[in-house]
Amino acid sequence: VVFVIAAAGPTFAVRAEVHGDDIRVVVAGEVDLSSAPALRAALLSAVDDAASVVAIDLCNVSYLDSTGVHCLFDAATAANGKAKTLRVEHAPAHVARVLRISGLADVMSIETDD
């Protein structure tokens, strides 16, 4: 089952896919000040769902700034408060580097395709 949670312009898209008891949030494009509100809404909605695991697929993210990092941190905090697992999957090297430098690797699993 796939459903669109939000989309924010021509350079960004986010959708959620329900797989059994898990939700995969697929993000594509540029995650910046203009797209961060849609990403935050999608992530928090996924965490609020009944799913026990929320996987965030970043394989098609071309750019991630500090507002995007903050969205991921907010989602990690919300997931932790609800005893849910939140993880990043398929992060491109440039995105994984930003996540590690920011300290997000300390609060969630970050998997790359490398």
Buried (B, 14 or more C-beta within 10 A) or exposed (E): EEEEBBBBEEBBBBBBBBEEEBBBBBBBBBBBEEBBEBBBBBBBBBBEBEBBBBBBBBBEBEBBBEBBBBBBBBBBEBBBEEEBBBBBBBBBEEBBEBBBEBEBEEBBEBBBEE
